[in-house]
Amino acid sequence: MMTPLADMIPRRRSVRKYTGEAVSGSDLETIQSFCANATPLFPEIQVQAKIVQKEQVRFYLPWKTPQLLAIFSENKPGFLENVGFIFQQVDLFLQSMGLGSCWLGLGKLRDVGVDVEGMEFVILMAFGHTNEPLRGDISQFQRKSPQEIADIPDRRLEPARLAPSSTNSQPWYFTHEGDKIHVYQNEAGLLRHKMLGKMNQIDIGIALAQLYAANPNSFRFQQTDGPALKNHRYCGTITL
């Protein structure tokens, strides 16, 4: 039986068209509560999300969403993957509420009063009312094939294959060792890595979040000394 978050995986889209209608106060409270209670990848890393108004941020896209999530984190090893993991759950939750949402990698905070002591600003997520429909089925996704993201075909990895990523770069790669699946970030290409390195670390967390949403009771993550893989960075090992 699929969970409400898992139900959204084959239907979600990155929404860029908003009506401009503000989300109600009760819905904002529900969203804030979900953010505070989403499952982390690294529980020892503190994160916080603040709902901010469009006037408090700087981004150069003509989107009409009046509010966004500003995401903050302690700067510790794994914090970018942790942000991706937590807030992709939020992304799926927002869309399960009938709202649109989209990661916004180019946005900056305008209002210094939004800062969180002891944490650094990481990224924005736009959300709001939209007339854009959800996807009808997975044929509407433009993604790599199963053979391109793993050493062997594995249907269990489909939620990760469908995950959103910066410029649709899809930097994840999986290898199998018994019942373990090793997770890697593609770092091929110096220019690409320089441009997308930080965002692709968040993307890895996003892909892992979708695997977690599809397998909430069996998903396990750990970091060991994973096998080396040329042009790839070992991120961790999962069991599903």
Secondary structure, 3 states (H helix, E strand, C coil): CCCHHHHHCCCCCCCCCCCCCCCCHHHHHHHHHHHHHCCCCCCCCCEEEEEEEHHHEECCCCCCCCEEEEEEECCCCCHHHHHHHHHHHHHHHHHHCCCEEEEECCCEECCHHHCCCCCEEEEEEEEECCCCCCCCCHHHCCCCCHHHHECCCCHHHHHHHCCCCHHHCCCEEEEEECCEEEEEEECCCHHHHHHHHHHHHHHHHHHHHHHHHHCCCCCEEECCCCCCCCCEEEEEEEEC
